[in-house]
Amino acid sequence: MILCSCNLISANNVKQIMESYPSYAKIPSVEEIMEKHGCSVVCATCAHTIKLEIRKHYESLHRTV
């Protein structure tokens, strides 16, 4: 599913980026996710959805956001 149409970031892209972070690292921001993907926030419409994906990832690891 495409989360950011400006930068063509999908839920899978966010998942892959999140999996590259060590489990002890701080929770990345939307801006950090975008930077890892090689882009930047354009219109910010996707920010909420990307935050939900970040939360979903950490909850799957039994960590709280």
PDBQT receptor file of N, H, CA, C and O in Angstrom, charges set to zero:
ATOM      1  N   MET A   1       0.848  -1.166   0.000  1.00  0.00    +0.000 N 
ATOM      2  CA  MET A   1       0.000   0.000   0.000  1.00  0.00    +0.000 C 
ATOM      3  C   MET A   1       0.901   1.239   0.000  1.00  0.00    +0.000 C 
ATOM      4  O   MET A   1       1.849   1.323   0.781  1.00  0.00    +0.000 OA
ATOM      5  N   ILE A   2       0.604   2.182  -0.866  1.00  0.00    +0.000 N 
ATOM      6  H   ILE A   2      -0.166   2.113  -1.500  1.00  0.00    +0.000 HD
ATOM      7  CA  ILE A   2       1.354   3.436  -0.936  1.00  0.00    +0.000 C 
ATOM      8  C   ILE A   2       0.911   4.352   0.207  1.00  0.00    +0.000 C 
ATOM      9  O   ILE A   2      -0.276   4.632   0.373  1.00  0.00    +0.000 OA
ATOM     10  N   LEU A   3       1.882   4.805   0.983  1.00  0.00    +0.000 N 
ATOM     11  H   LEU A   3       2.846   4.577   0.849  1.00  0.00    +0.000 HD
ATOM     12  CA  LEU A   3       1.588   5.714   2.098  1.00  0.00    +0.000 C 
ATOM     13  C   LEU A   3       1.849   7.160   1.706  1.00  0.00    +0.000 C 
ATOM     14  O   LEU A   3       1.166   8.070   2.175  1.00  0.00    +0.000 OA
ATOM     15  N   CYS A   4       2.839   7.369   0.845  1.00  0.00    +0.000 N 
ATOM     16  H   CYS A   4       3.394   6.630   0.464  1.00  0.00    +0.000 HD
ATOM     17  CA  CYS A   4       3.224   8.716   0.429  1.00  0.00    +0.000 C 
ATOM     18  C   CYS A   4       3.285   8.759  -1.090  1.00  0.00    +0.000 C 
ATOM     19  O   CYS A   4       4.197   8.192  -1.693  1.00  0.00    +0.000 OA
ATOM     20  N   SER A   5       2.334   9.418  -1.701  1.00  0.00    +0.000 N 
ATOM     21  H   SER A   5       1.593   9.878  -1.211  1.00  0.00    +0.000 HD
ATOM     22  CA  SER A   5       2.335   9.491  -3.164  1.00  0.00    +0.000 C 
ATOM     23  C   SER A   5       3.336  10.506  -3.693  1.00  0.00    +0.000 C 
ATOM     24  O   SER A   5       3.756  10.403  -4.845  1.00  0.00    +0.000 OA
ATOM     25  N   CYS A   6       3.727  11.476  -2.888  1.00  0.00    +0.000 N 
ATOM     26  H   CYS A   6       3.386  11.559  -1.952  1.00  0.00    +0.000 HD
ATOM     27  CA  CYS A   6       4.742  12.450  -3.330  1.00  0.00    +0.000 C 
ATOM     28  C   CYS A   6       6.094  11.772  -3.544  1.00  0.00    +0.000 C 
ATOM     29  O   CYS A   6       6.810  12.078  -4.498  1.00  0.00    +0.000 OA
ATOM     30  N   ASN A   7       6.436  10.845  -2.642  1.00  0.00    +0.000 N 
ATOM     31  H   ASN A   7       5.855  10.596  -1.867  1.00  0.00    +0.000 HD
ATOM     32  CA  ASN A   7       7.745  10.197  -2.673  1.00  0.00    +0.000 C 
ATOM     33  C   ASN A   7       7.671   8.696  -2.954  1.00  0.00    +0.000 C 
ATOM     34  O   ASN A   7       8.683   7.998  -2.888  1.00  0.00    +0.000 OA
ATOM     35  N   LEU A   8       6.482   8.206  -3.264  1.00  0.00    +0.000 N 
ATOM     36  H   LEU A   8       5.660   8.773  -3.318  1.00  0.00    +0.000 HD
ATOM     37  CA  LEU A   8       6.261   6.785  -3.544  1.00  0.00    +0.000 C 
ATOM     38  C   LEU A   8       6.821   5.880  -2.458  1.00  0.00    +0.000 C 
ATOM     39  O   LEU A   8       7.604   4.971  -2.732  1.00  0.00    +0.000 OA
ATOM     40  N   ILE A   9       6.416   6.136  -1.241  1.00  0.00    +0.000 N 
ATOM     41  H   ILE A   9       5.780   6.874  -1.018  1.00  0.00    +0.000 HD
ATOM     42  CA  ILE A   9       6.808   5.297  -0.112  1.00  0.00    +0.000 C 
ATOM     43  C   ILE A   9       5.641   4.384   0.219  1.00  0.00    +0.000 C 
ATOM     44  O   ILE A   9       4.509   4.830   0.404  1.00  0.00    +0.000 OA
ATOM     45  N   SER A  10       5.942   3.099   0.288  1.00  0.00    +0.000 N 
ATOM     46  H   SER A  10       6.862   2.736   0.138  1.00  0.00    +0.000 HD
ATOM     47  CA  SER A  10       4.908   2.118   0.600  1.00  0.00    +0.000 C 
ATOM     48  C   SER A  10       5.048   1.651   2.046  1.00  0.00    +0.000 C 
ATOM     49  O   SER A  10       6.038   1.945   2.717  1.00  0.00    +0.000 OA
ATOM     50  N   ALA A  11       4.059   0.934   2.502  1.00  0.00    +0.000 N 
ATOM     51  H   ALA A  11       3.255   0.695   1.958  1.00  0.00    +0.000 HD
ATOM     52  CA  ALA A  11       4.116   0.352   3.842  1.00  0.00    +0.000 C 
ATOM     53  C   ALA A  11       5.304  -0.601   3.933  1.00  0.00    +0.000 C 
ATOM     54  O   ALA A  11       5.955  -0.680   4.975  1.00  0.00    +0.000 OA
ATOM     55  N   ASN A  12       5.591  -1.319   2.858  1.00  0.00    +0.000 N 
ATOM     56  H   ASN A  12       5.062  -1.255   2.011  1.00  0.00    +0.000 HD
ATOM     57  CA  ASN A  12       6.747  -2.221   2.849  1.00  0.00    +0.000 C 
ATOM     58  C   ASN A  12       8.058  -1.454   2.969  1.00  0.00    +0.000 C 
ATOM     59  O   ASN A  12       8.981  -1.911   3.643  1.00  0.00    +0.000 OA
ATOM     60  N   ASN A  13       8.151  -0.291   2.323  1.00  0.00    +0.000 N 
ATOM     61  H   ASN A  13       7.402   0.080   1.776  1.00  0.00    +0.000 HD
ATOM     62  CA  ASN A  13       9.355   0.530   2.452  1.00  0.00    +0.000 C 
ATOM     63  C   ASN A  13       9.570   0.931   3.907  1.00  0.00    +0.000 C 
ATOM     64  O   ASN A  13      10.683   0.837   4.425  1.00  0.00    +0.000 OA
ATOM     65  N   VAL A  14       8.506   1.377   4.562  1.00  0.00    +0.000 N 
ATOM     66  H   VAL A  14       7.602   1.453   4.142  1.00  0.00    +0.000 HD
ATOM     67  CA  VAL A  14       8.609   1.787   5.963  1.00  0.00    +0.000 C 
ATOM     68  C   VAL A  14       9.010   0.587   6.818  1.00  0.00    +0.000 C 
ATOM     69  O   VAL A  14       9.859   0.714   7.700  1.00  0.00    +0.000 OA
ATOM     70  N   LYS A  15       8.416  -0.560   6.568  1.00  0.00    +0.000 N 
ATOM     71  H   LYS A  15       7.726  -0.663   5.851  1.00  0.00    +0.000 HD
ATOM     72  CA  LYS A  15       8.743  -1.772   7.328  1.00  0.00    +0.000 C 
ATOM     73  C   LYS A  15      10.223  -2.125   7.162  1.00  0.00    +0.000 C 
ATOM     74  O   LYS A  15      10.895  -2.435   8.146  1.00  0.00    +0.000 OA
ATOM     75  N   GLN A  16      10.734  -2.084   5.938  1.00  0.00    +0.000 N 
ATOM     76  H   GLN A  16      10.188  -1.833   5.139  1.00  0.00    +0.000 HD
ATOM     77  CA  GLN A  16      12.142  -2.398   5.696  1.00  0.00    +0.000 C 
ATOM     78  C   GLN A  16      13.059  -1.416   6.410  1.00  0.00    +0.000 C 
ATOM     79  O   GLN A  16      14.063  -1.814   6.999  1.00  0.00    +0.000 OA
ATOM     80  N   ILE A  17      12.716  -0.141   6.359  1.00  0.00    +0.000 N 
ATOM     81  H   ILE A  17      11.900   0.182   5.880  1.00  0.00    +0.000 HD
ATOM     82  CA  ILE A  17      13.525   0.869   7.035  1.00  0.00    +0.000 C 
ATOM     83  C   ILE A  17      13.499   0.626   8.539  1.00  0.00    +0.000 C 
ATOM     84  O   ILE A  17      14.536   0.695   9.197  1.00  0.00    +0.000 OA
ATOM     85  N   MET A  18      12.327   0.345   9.081  1.00  0.00    +0.000 N 
ATOM     86  H   MET A  18      11.484   0.289   8.546  1.00  0.00    +0.000 HD
ATOM     87  CA  MET A  18      12.203   0.099  10.517  1.00  0.00    +0.000 C 
ATOM     88  C   MET A  18      13.011  -1.125  10.936  1.00  0.00    +0.000 C 
ATOM     89  O   MET A  18      13.614  -1.131  12.009  1.00  0.00    +0.000 OA
ATOM     90  N   GLU A  19      13.028  -2.144  10.110  1.00  0.00    +0.000 N 
ATOM     91  H   GLU A  19      12.538  -2.139   9.238  1.00  0.00    +0.000 HD
ATOM     92  CA  GLU A  19      13.777  -3.358  10.433  1.00  0.00    +0.000 C 
ATOM     93  C   GLU A  19      15.285  -3.122  10.391  1.00  0.00    +0.000 C 
ATOM     94  O   GLU A  19      16.046  -3.887  10.983  1.00  0.00    +0.000 OA
ATOM     95  N   SER A  20      15.722  -2.078   9.701  1.00  0.00    +0.000 N 
ATOM     96  H   SER A  20      15.104  -1.456   9.220  1.00  0.00    +0.000 HD
ATOM     97  CA  SER A  20      17.150  -1.778   9.647  1.00  0.00    +0.000 C 
ATOM     98  C   SER A  20      17.644  -1.060  10.904  1.00  0.00    +0.000 C 
ATOM     99  O   SER A  20      18.850  -0.988  11.143  1.00  0.00    +0.000 OA
ATOM    100  N   TYR A  21      16.720  -0.531  11.704  1.00  0.00    +0.000 N 
ATOM    101  H   TYR A  21      15.741  -0.589  11.510  1.00  0.00    +0.000 HD
ATOM    102  CA  TYR A  21      17.089   0.133  12.953  1.00  0.00    +0.000 C 
ATOM    103  C   TYR A  21      17.327  -0.921  14.020  1.00  0.00    +0.000 C 
ATOM    104  O   TYR A  21      16.559  -1.878  14.122  1.00  0.00    +0.000 OA
ATOM    105  N   PRO A  22      18.385  -0.763  14.823  1.00  0.00    +0.000 N 
ATOM    106  CA  PRO A  22      18.588  -1.706  15.932  1.00  0.00    +0.000 C 
ATOM    107  C   PRO A  22      17.453  -1.587  16.950  1.00  0.00    +0.000 C 
ATOM    108  O   PRO A  22      16.872  -0.514  17.119  1.00  0.00    +0.000 OA
ATOM    109  N   SER A  23      17.149  -2.673  17.611  1.00  0.00    +0.000 N 
ATOM    110  H   SER A  23      17.621  -3.544  17.474  1.00  0.00    +0.000 HD
ATOM    111  CA  SER A  23      16.014  -2.679  18.542  1.00  0.00    +0.000 C 
ATOM    112  C   SER A  23      16.204  -1.722  19.714  1.00  0.00    +0.000 C 
ATOM    113  O   SER A  23      15.222  -1.289  20.317  1.00  0.00    +0.000 OA
ATOM    114  N   TYR A  24      17.442  -1.388  20.047  1.00  0.00    +0.000 N 
ATOM    115  H   TYR A  24      18.240  -1.740  19.557  1.00  0.00    +0.000 HD
ATOM    116  CA  TYR A  24      17.706  -0.485  21.169  1.00  0.00    +0.000 C 
ATOM    117  C   TYR A  24      17.687   0.990  20.753  1.00  0.00    +0.000 C 
ATOM    118  O   TYR A  24      17.766   1.874  21.606  1.00  0.00    +0.000 OA
ATOM    119  N   ALA A  25      17.583   1.257  19.451  1.00  0.00    +0.000 N 
ATOM    120  H   ALA A  25      17.518   0.539  18.758  1.00  0.00    +0.000 HD
ATOM    121  CA  ALA A  25      17.621   2.637  18.955  1.00  0.00    +0.000 C 
ATOM    122  C   ALA A  25      16.338   3.372  19.322  1.00  0.00    +0.000 C 
ATOM    123  O   ALA A  25      15.295   2.767  19.568  1.00  0.00    +0.000 OA
ATOM    124  N   LYS A  26      16.451   4.702  19.349  1.00  0.00    +0.000 N 
ATOM    125  H   LYS A  26      17.299   5.194  19.149  1.00  0.00    +0.000 HD
ATOM    126  CA  LYS A  26      15.258   5.499  19.611  1.00  0.00    +0.000 C 
ATOM    127  C   LYS A  26      14.288   5.353  18.437  1.00  0.00    +0.000 C 
ATOM    128  O   LYS A  26      14.687   4.997  17.328  1.00  0.00    +0.000 OA
ATOM    129  N   ILE A  27      13.051   5.622  18.689  1.00  0.00    +0.000 N 
ATOM    130  H   ILE A  27      12.726   5.911  19.590  1.00  0.00    +0.000 HD
ATOM    131  CA  ILE A  27      12.021   5.504  17.660  1.00  0.00    +0.000 C 
ATOM    132  C   ILE A  27      12.228   6.615  16.640  1.00  0.00    +0.000 C 
ATOM    133  O   ILE A  27      12.265   7.788  17.009  1.00  0.00    +0.000 OA
ATOM    134  N   PRO A  28      12.365   6.264  15.359  1.00  0.00    +0.000 N 
ATOM    135  CA  PRO A  28      12.610   7.295  14.345  1.00  0.00    +0.000 C 
ATOM    136  C   PRO A  28      11.373   8.142  14.075  1.00  0.00    +0.000 C 
ATOM    137  O   PRO A  28      10.238   7.695  14.239  1.00  0.00    +0.000 OA
ATOM    138  N   SER A  29      11.623   9.357  13.664  1.00  0.00    +0.000 N 
ATOM    139  H   SER A  29      12.546   9.720  13.531  1.00  0.00    +0.000 HD
ATOM    140  CA  SER A  29      10.535  10.265  13.293  1.00  0.00    +0.000 C 
ATOM    141  C   SER A  29      10.172  10.027  11.823  1.00  0.00    +0.000 C 
ATOM    142  O   SER A  29      10.870   9.310  11.106  1.00  0.00    +0.000 OA
ATOM    143  N   VAL A  30       9.083  10.634  11.400  1.00  0.00    +0.000 N 
ATOM    144  H   VAL A  30       8.517  11.216  11.983  1.00  0.00    +0.000 HD
ATOM    145  CA  VAL A  30       8.678  10.560   9.995  1.00  0.00    +0.000 C 
ATOM    146  C   VAL A  30       9.791  11.143   9.119  1.00  0.00    +0.000 C 
ATOM    147  O   VAL A  30      10.099  10.602   8.057  1.00  0.00    +0.000 OA
ATOM    148  N   GLU A  31      10.387  12.241   9.567  1.00  0.00    +0.000 N 
ATOM    149  H   GLU A  31      10.137  12.680  10.430  1.00  0.00    +0.000 HD
ATOM    150  CA  GLU A  31      11.466  12.869   8.798  1.00  0.00    +0.000 C 
ATOM    151  C   GLU A  31      12.652  11.929   8.638  1.00  0.00    +0.000 C 
ATOM    152  O   GLU A  31      13.264  11.877   7.571  1.00  0.00    +0.000 OA
ATOM    153  N   GLU A  32      12.981  11.181   9.698  1.00  0.00    +0.000 N 
ATOM    154  H   GLU A  32      12.484  11.223  10.565  1.00  0.00    +0.000 HD
ATOM    155  CA  GLU A  32      14.093  10.228   9.625  1.00  0.00    +0.000 C 
ATOM    156  C   GLU A  32      13.776   9.072   8.678  1.00  0.00    +0.000 C 
ATOM    157  O   GLU A  32      14.651   8.593   7.957  1.00  0.00    +0.000 OA
ATOM    158  N   ILE A  33      12.528   8.631   8.686  1.00  0.00    +0.000 N 
ATOM    159  H   ILE A  33      11.817   9.020   9.272  1.00  0.00    +0.000 HD
ATOM    160  CA  ILE A  33      12.116   7.577   7.752  1.00  0.00    +0.000 C 
ATOM    161  C   ILE A  33      12.257   8.086   6.318  1.00  0.00    +0.000 C 
ATOM    162  O   ILE A  33      12.786   7.385   5.455  1.00  0.00    +0.000 OA
ATOM    163  N   MET A  34      11.786   9.300   6.070  1.00  0.00    +0.000 N 
ATOM    164  H   MET A  34      11.356   9.869   6.771  1.00  0.00    +0.000 HD
ATOM    165  CA  MET A  34      11.891   9.901   4.740  1.00  0.00    +0.000 C 
ATOM    166  C   MET A  34      13.354  10.022   4.316  1.00  0.00    +0.000 C 
ATOM    167  O   MET A  34      13.703   9.705   3.179  1.00  0.00    +0.000 OA
ATOM    168  N   GLU A  35      14.202  10.478   5.228  1.00  0.00    +0.000 N 
ATOM    169  H   GLU A  35      13.919  10.735   6.152  1.00  0.00    +0.000 HD
ATOM    170  CA  GLU A  35      15.621  10.654   4.922  1.00  0.00    +0.000 C 
ATOM    171  C   GLU A  35      16.267   9.314   4.561  1.00  0.00    +0.000 C 
ATOM    172  O   GLU A  35      17.047   9.236   3.612  1.00  0.00    +0.000 OA
ATOM    173  N   LYS A  36      15.942   8.265   5.314  1.00  0.00    +0.000 N 
ATOM    174  H   LYS A  36      15.308   8.329   6.085  1.00  0.00    +0.000 HD
ATOM    175  CA  LYS A  36      16.466   6.924   5.023  1.00  0.00    +0.000 C 
ATOM    176  C   LYS A  36      16.014   6.454   3.650  1.00  0.00    +0.000 C 
ATOM    177  O   LYS A  36      16.727   5.711   2.976  1.00  0.00    +0.000 OA
ATOM    178  N   HIS A  37      14.821   6.891   3.233  1.00  0.00    +0.000 N 
ATOM    179  H   HIS A  37      14.242   7.495   3.780  1.00  0.00    +0.000 HD
ATOM    180  CA  HIS A  37      14.288   6.518   1.922  1.00  0.00    +0.000 C 
ATOM    181  C   HIS A  37      14.902   7.382   0.809  1.00  0.00    +0.000 C 
ATOM    182  O   HIS A  37      14.722   7.101  -0.376  1.00  0.00    +0.000 OA
ATOM    183  N   GLY A  38      15.623   8.427   1.205  1.00  0.00    +0.000 N 
ATOM    184  H   GLY A  38      15.769   8.655   2.168  1.00  0.00    +0.000 HD
ATOM    185  CA  GLY A  38      16.277   9.291   0.232  1.00  0.00    +0.000 C 
ATOM    186  C   GLY A  38      15.411  10.433  -0.265  1.00  0.00    +0.000 C 
ATOM    187  O   GLY A  38      15.585  10.916  -1.384  1.00  0.00    +0.000 OA
ATOM    188  N   CYS A  39      14.482  10.859   0.569  1.00  0.00    +0.000 N 
ATOM    189  H   CYS A  39      14.341  10.467   1.478  1.00  0.00    +0.000 HD
ATOM    190  CA  CYS A  39      13.596  11.950   0.166  1.00  0.00    +0.000 C 
ATOM    191  C   CYS A  39      13.310  12.832   1.378  1.00  0.00    +0.000 C 
ATOM    192  O   CYS A  39      13.926  12.673   2.432  1.00  0.00    +0.000 OA
ATOM    193  N   SER A  40      12.386  13.745   1.221  1.00  0.00    +0.000 N 
ATOM    194  H   SER A  40      11.885  13.874   0.365  1.00  0.00    +0.000 HD
ATOM    195  CA  SER A  40      11.994  14.608   2.332  1.00  0.00    +0.000 C 
ATOM    196  C   SER A  40      10.489  14.812   2.305  1.00  0.00    +0.000 C 
ATOM    197  O   SER A  40       9.825  14.506   1.315  1.00  0.00    +0.000 OA
ATOM    198  N   VAL A  41       9.964  15.327   3.394  1.00  0.00    +0.000 N 
ATOM    199  H   VAL A  41      10.503  15.575   4.199  1.00  0.00    +0.000 HD
ATOM    200  CA  VAL A  41       8.532  15.581   3.498  1.00  0.00    +0.000 C 
ATOM    201  C   VAL A  41       8.165  16.689   2.506  1.00  0.00    +0.000 C 
ATOM    202  O   VAL A  41       8.806  17.739   2.471  1.00  0.00    +0.000 OA
ATOM    203  N   VAL A  42       7.135  16.443   1.709  1.00  0.00    +0.000 N 
ATOM    204  H   VAL A  42       6.615  15.590   1.737  1.00  0.00    +0.000 HD
ATOM    205  CA  VAL A  42       6.693  17.430   0.720  1.00  0.00    +0.000 C 
ATOM    206  C   VAL A  42       5.420  18.099   1.217  1.00  0.00    +0.000 C 
ATOM    207  O   VAL A  42       5.450  19.262   1.620  1.00  0.00    +0.000 OA
ATOM    208  N   CYS A  43       4.317  17.390   1.194  1.00  0.00    +0.000 N 
ATOM    209  H   CYS A  43       4.292  16.446   0.867  1.00  0.00    +0.000 HD
ATOM    210  CA  CYS A  43       3.049  18.006   1.600  1.00  0.00    +0.000 C 
ATOM    211  C   CYS A  43       2.610  17.575   3.006  1.00  0.00    +0.000 C 
ATOM    212  O   CYS A  43       1.702  18.175   3.581  1.00  0.00    +0.000 OA
ATOM    213  N   ALA A  44       3.241  16.551   3.553  1.00  0.00    +0.000 N 
ATOM    214  H   ALA A  44       3.978  16.063   3.087  1.00  0.00    +0.000 HD
ATOM    215  CA  ALA A  44       2.985  16.024   4.907  1.00  0.00    +0.000 C 
ATOM    216  C   ALA A  44       1.635  15.347   5.088  1.00  0.00    +0.000 C 
ATOM    217  O   ALA A  44       1.253  15.048   6.220  1.00  0.00    +0.000 OA
ATOM    218  N   THR A  45       0.919  15.101   4.035  1.00  0.00    +0.000 N 
ATOM    219  H   THR A  45       1.229  15.344   3.116  1.00  0.00    +0.000 HD
ATOM    220  CA  THR A  45      -0.358  14.393   4.136  1.00  0.00    +0.000 C 
ATOM    221  C   THR A  45      -0.148  12.972   4.658  1.00  0.00    +0.000 C 
ATOM    222  O   THR A  45      -1.023  12.414   5.319  1.00  0.00    +0.000 OA
ATOM    223  N   CYS A  46       0.991  12.400   4.364  1.00  0.00    +0.000 N 
ATOM    224  H   CYS A  46       1.703  12.853   3.827  1.00  0.00    +0.000 HD
ATOM    225  CA  CYS A  46       1.290  11.016   4.741  1.00  0.00    +0.000 C 
ATOM    226  C   CYS A  46       1.800  10.866   6.171  1.00  0.00    +0.000 C 
ATOM    227  O   CYS A  46       1.876   9.744   6.672  1.00  0.00    +0.000 OA
ATOM    228  N   ALA A  47       2.146  11.944   6.829  1.00  0.00    +0.000 N 
ATOM    229  H   ALA A  47       2.085  12.855   6.422  1.00  0.00    +0.000 HD
ATOM    230  CA  ALA A  47       2.811  11.871   8.134  1.00  0.00    +0.000 C 
ATOM    231  C   ALA A  47       2.040  11.015   9.137  1.00  0.00    +0.000 C 
ATOM    232  O   ALA A  47       2.633  10.188   9.830  1.00  0.00    +0.000 OA
ATOM    233  N   HIS A  48       0.745  11.204   9.217  1.00  0.00    +0.000 N 
ATOM    234  H   HIS A  48       0.263  11.876   8.654  1.00  0.00    +0.000 HD
ATOM    235  CA  HIS A  48      -0.062  10.440  10.171  1.00  0.00    +0.000 C 
ATOM    236  C   HIS A  48      -0.011   8.950   9.844  1.00  0.00    +0.000 C 
ATOM    237  O   HIS A  48       0.143   8.125  10.745  1.00  0.00    +0.000 OA
ATOM    238  N   THR A  49      -0.136   8.603   8.587  1.00  0.00    +0.000 N 
ATOM    239  H   THR A  49      -0.260   9.273   7.855  1.00  0.00    +0.000 HD
ATOM    240  CA  THR A  49      -0.141   7.198   8.178  1.00  0.00    +0.000 C 
ATOM    241  C   THR A  49       1.212   6.549   8.431  1.00  0.00    +0.000 C 
ATOM    242  O   THR A  49       1.276   5.398   8.863  1.00  0.00    +0.000 OA
ATOM    243  N   ILE A  50       2.293   7.273   8.166  1.00  0.00    +0.000 N 
ATOM    244  H   ILE A  50       2.241   8.208   7.814  1.00  0.00    +0.000 HD
ATOM    245  CA  ILE A  50       3.627   6.732   8.429  1.00  0.00    +0.000 C 
ATOM    246  C   ILE A  50       3.826   6.547   9.933  1.00  0.00    +0.000 C 
ATOM    247  O   ILE A  50       4.426   5.560  10.357  1.00  0.00    +0.000 OA
ATOM    248  N   LYS A  51       3.335   7.474  10.736  1.00  0.00    +0.000 N 
ATOM    249  H   LYS A  51       2.847   8.277  10.391  1.00  0.00    +0.000 HD
ATOM    250  CA  LYS A  51       3.413   7.322  12.193  1.00  0.00    +0.000 C 
ATOM    251  C   LYS A  51       2.679   6.069  12.644  1.00  0.00    +0.000 C 
ATOM    252  O   LYS A  51       3.143   5.366  13.541  1.00  0.00    +0.000 OA
ATOM    253  N   LEU A  52       1.542   5.787  12.032  1.00  0.00    +0.000 N 
ATOM    254  H   LEU A  52       1.165   6.358  11.304  1.00  0.00    +0.000 HD
ATOM    255  CA  LEU A  52       0.798   4.570  12.376  1.00  0.00    +0.000 C 
ATOM    256  C   LEU A  52       1.604   3.323  12.024  1.00  0.00    +0.000 C 
ATOM    257  O   LEU A  52       1.582   2.347  12.775  1.00  0.00    +0.000 OA
ATOM    258  N   GLU A  53       2.310   3.338  10.904  1.00  0.00    +0.000 N 
ATOM    259  H   GLU A  53       2.328   4.131  10.295  1.00  0.00    +0.000 HD
ATOM    260  CA  GLU A  53       3.151   2.203  10.517  1.00  0.00    +0.000 C 
ATOM    261  C   GLU A  53       4.305   2.026  11.492  1.00  0.00    +0.000 C 
ATOM    262  O   GLU A  53       4.659   0.898  11.835  1.00  0.00    +0.000 OA
ATOM    263  N   ILE A  54       4.891   3.124  11.939  1.00  0.00    +0.000 N 
ATOM    264  H   ILE A  54       4.603   4.040  11.660  1.00  0.00    +0.000 HD
ATOM    265  CA  ILE A  54       5.968   3.065  12.931  1.00  0.00    +0.000 C 
ATOM    266  C   ILE A  54       5.432   2.433  14.217  1.00  0.00    +0.000 C 
ATOM    267  O   ILE A  54       6.057   1.537  14.784  1.00  0.00    +0.000 OA
ATOM    268  N   ARG A  55       4.272   2.905  14.671  1.00  0.00    +0.000 N 
ATOM    269  H   ARG A  55       3.764   3.633  14.210  1.00  0.00    +0.000 HD
ATOM    270  CA  ARG A  55       3.648   2.365  15.883  1.00  0.00    +0.000 C 
ATOM    271  C   ARG A  55       3.360   0.874  15.718  1.00  0.00    +0.000 C 
ATOM    272  O   ARG A  55       3.637   0.084  16.620  1.00  0.00    +0.000 OA
ATOM    273  N   LYS A  56       2.816   0.495  14.586  1.00  0.00    +0.000 N 
ATOM    274  H   LYS A  56       2.592   1.137  13.853  1.00  0.00    +0.000 HD
ATOM    275  CA  LYS A  56       2.489  -0.912  14.311  1.00  0.00    +0.000 C 
ATOM    276  C   LYS A  56       3.744  -1.780  14.402  1.00  0.00    +0.000 C 
ATOM    277  O   LYS A  56       3.714  -2.874  14.966  1.00  0.00    +0.000 OA
ATOM    278  N   HIS A  57       4.845  -1.280  13.842  1.00  0.00    +0.000 N 
ATOM    279  H   HIS A  57       4.870  -0.392  13.384  1.00  0.00    +0.000 HD
ATOM    280  CA  HIS A  57       6.099  -2.037  13.879  1.00  0.00    +0.000 C 
ATOM    281  C   HIS A  57       6.566  -2.245  15.319  1.00  0.00    +0.000 C 
ATOM    282  O   HIS A  57       6.903  -3.363  15.708  1.00  0.00    +0.000 OA
ATOM    283  N   TYR A  58       6.585  -1.169  16.111  1.00  0.00    +0.000 N 
ATOM    284  H   TYR A  58       6.310  -0.261  15.795  1.00  0.00    +0.000 HD
ATOM    285  CA  TYR A  58       7.047  -1.288  17.486  1.00  0.00    +0.000 C 
ATOM    286  C   TYR A  58       6.111  -2.123  18.340  1.00  0.00    +0.000 C 
ATOM    287  O   TYR A  58       6.567  -2.835  19.234  1.00  0.00    +0.000 OA
ATOM    288  N   GLU A  59       4.832  -2.052  18.090  1.00  0.00    +0.000 N 
ATOM    289  H   GLU A  59       4.462  -1.473  17.364  1.00  0.00    +0.000 HD
ATOM    290  CA  GLU A  59       3.900  -2.897  18.838  1.00  0.00    +0.000 C 
ATOM    291  C   GLU A  59       4.112  -4.360  18.508  1.00  0.00    +0.000 C 
ATOM    292  O   GLU A  59       3.923  -5.222  19.366  1.00  0.00    +0.000 OA
ATOM    293  N   SER A  60       4.506  -4.654  17.265  1.00  0.00    +0.000 N 
ATOM    294  H   SER A  60       4.659  -3.954  16.568  1.00  0.00    +0.000 HD
ATOM    295  CA  SER A  60       4.787  -6.047  16.899  1.00  0.00    +0.000 C 
ATOM    296  C   SER A  60       6.031  -6.566  17.627  1.00  0.00    +0.000 C 
ATOM    297  O   SER A  60       6.206  -7.775  17.782  1.00  0.00    +0.000 OA
ATOM    298  N   LEU A  61       6.890  -5.647  18.071  1.00  0.00    +0.000 N 
ATOM    299  H   LEU A  61       6.748  -4.665  17.945  1.00  0.00    +0.000 HD
ATOM    300  CA  LEU A  61       8.070  -6.016  18.860  1.00  0.00    +0.000 C 
ATOM    301  C   LEU A  61       7.796  -5.956  20.363  1.00  0.00    +0.000 C 
ATOM    302  O   LEU A  61       8.703  -6.137  21.175  1.00  0.00    +0.000 OA
ATOM    303  N   HIS A  62       6.533  -5.701  20.725  1.00  0.00    +0.000 N 
ATOM    304  H   HIS A  62       5.796  -5.555  20.065  1.00  0.00    +0.000 HD
ATOM    305  CA  HIS A  62       6.088  -5.572  22.113  1.00  0.00    +0.000 C 
ATOM    306  C   HIS A  62       6.760  -4.387  22.817  1.00  0.00    +0.000 C 
ATOM    307  O   HIS A  62       7.028  -4.439  24.017  1.00  0.00    +0.000 OA
ATOM    308  N   ARG A  63       7.025  -3.327  22.061  1.00  0.00    +0.000 N 
ATOM    309  H   ARG A  63       6.807  -3.285  21.086  1.00  0.00    +0.000 HD
ATOM    310  CA  ARG A  63       7.528  -2.086  22.634  1.00  0.00    +0.000 C 
ATOM    311  C   ARG A  63       6.434  -1.048  22.504  1.00  0.00    +0.000 C 
ATOM    312  O   ARG A  63       5.600  -1.127  21.603  1.00  0.00    +0.000 OA
ATOM    313  N   THR A  64       6.434  -0.089  23.387  1.00  0.00    +0.000 N 
ATOM    314  H   THR A  64       7.112  -0.024  24.119  1.00  0.00    +0.000 HD
ATOM    315  CA  THR A  64       5.433   0.973  23.304  1.00  0.00    +0.000 C 
ATOM    316  C   THR A  64       6.054   2.206  22.676  1.00  0.00    +0.000 C 
ATOM    317  O   THR A  64       7.260   2.433  22.773  1.00  0.00    +0.000 OA
ATOM    318  N   VAL A  65       5.210   2.995  22.032  1.00  0.00    +0.000 N 
ATOM    319  H   VAL A  65       4.230   2.810  21.953  1.00  0.00    +0.000 HD
ATOM    320  CA  VAL A  65       5.652   4.212  21.359  1.00  0.00    +0.000 C 
ATOM    321  C   VAL A  65       5.240   5.395  22.200  1.00  0.00    +0.000 C 
ATOM    322  O   VAL A  65       5.508   6.539  21.831  1.00  0.00    +0.000 OA
TER     323      VAL A  65
